[in-house]
Amino acid sequence: MAQNIVWHEPSLQKEERRKRNGHHSAVFWFTGLSGSGKSTIANRVAKKLHELGVQTYVLDGDNIRHGLNKDLGFSEQDRKENIRRIGEVAKLFVDSGQMVFTAFISPFREDRETVRKLLEEDEFIEVYVKCPLSQCEERDPKGLYKKARKGEISDFTGISSPYEEPESPEIVLETDRFSIEECAEQLLSYIKERNWI
């Protein structure tokens, strides 16, 4: 832990930013297997909310690994650090009064709970994008399952590394049963029902 560092209170508080924006701020933490539809749904909902005048941002797993987390691999320790960093960044977006959507496999419950603890009640919404492995593997939009099955990718979630399903997510989107559009509408309904926009 670094020494001689003092926390400075901001001149503007989260509540003031929310009031100015006219909506709640929270992180919608999308979790699920590769190919389940996390990024697609997150981007669809963020765009729909943007069109309604809501401040939104999407933090995508692959994109973050091009910059902020490009020094991390896929070992269990690196995955933990990846999620820790994203949690801290997501918290900054919440503090800034925005709705932030994170699309990361985030396979371990403990890591997701660590992020939840960074935030206040009603600020961490775990969105489980549920889809059977067989269906994700059939979709395989990036060809990663094929590579994992050939042994070209080690520690691949669902194949050679475990995925721990959420035990009590705020919302479950089943992409093997509903279209992307239907899943996006389910999440929008969840947000509207809570009068967050």
Secondary structure as the mmCIF struct_conf table of DSSP 4:
data_model
#
loop_
_struct_conf.conf_type_id
_struct_conf.id
_struct_conf.beg_label_comp_id
_struct_conf.beg_label_asym_id
_struct_conf.beg_label_seq_id
_struct_conf.end_label_comp_id
_struct_conf.end_label_asym_id
_struct_conf.end_label_seq_id
BEND BEND1 GLN A 3 ASN A 4
BEND BEND2 SER A 11 LEU A 12
HELX_RH_AL_P HELX_RH_AL_P1 LYS A 14 ASN A 21
TURN_TY1_P TURN_TY1_P1 GLY A 22 GLY A 22
BEND BEND3 HIS A 23 HIS A 23
STRN STRN1 ALA A 26 THR A 31
TURN_TY1_P TURN_TY1_P2 SER A 34 GLY A 35
BEND BEND4 SER A 36 GLY A 37
HELX_RH_AL_P HELX_RH_AL_P2 LYS A 38 GLU A 51
TURN_TY1_P TURN_TY1_P3 LEU A 52 GLY A 53
STRN STRN2 THR A 56 ASP A 60
HELX_RH_AL_P HELX_RH_AL_P3 GLY A 61 HIS A 66
TURN_TY1_P TURN_TY1_P4 GLY A 67 ASP A 71
BEND BEND5 PHE A 74 SER A 75
HELX_RH_AL_P HELX_RH_AL_P4 GLU A 76 ASP A 95
TURN_TY1_P TURN_TY1_P5 SER A 96 GLY A 97
STRN STRN3 MET A 99 ALA A 103
HELX_RH_AL_P HELX_RH_AL_P5 ARG A 109 LEU A 118
BEND BEND6 LEU A 119 LEU A 119
TURN_TY1_P TURN_TY1_P6 GLU A 121 ASP A 122
BEND BEND7 GLU A 123 GLU A 123
STRN STRN4 PHE A 124 LYS A 130
HELX_RH_AL_P HELX_RH_AL_P6 LEU A 133 ARG A 139
TURN_TY1_P TURN_TY1_P7 PRO A 141 LYS A 142
BEND BEND8 GLY A 143 GLY A 143
HELX_RH_AL_P HELX_RH_AL_P7 LEU A 144 ARG A 149
TURN_TY1_P TURN_TY1_P8 LYS A 150 GLY A 151
BEND BEND9 GLU A 152 ASP A 155
STRN STRN5 THR A 157 THR A 157
TURN_TY1_P TURN_TY1_P9 GLY A 158 SER A 160
STRN STRN6 SER A 161 SER A 161
BEND BEND10 GLU A 167 SER A 168
BEND BEND11 GLU A 170 GLU A 170
STRN STRN7 ILE A 171 GLU A 174
TURN_TY1_P TURN_TY1_P10 THR A 175 ARG A 177
BEND BEND12 PHE A 178 PHE A 178
HELX_RH_AL_P HELX_RH_AL_P8 ILE A 180 GLU A 193
TURN_TY1_P TURN_TY1_P11 ARG A 194 ASN A 195
#
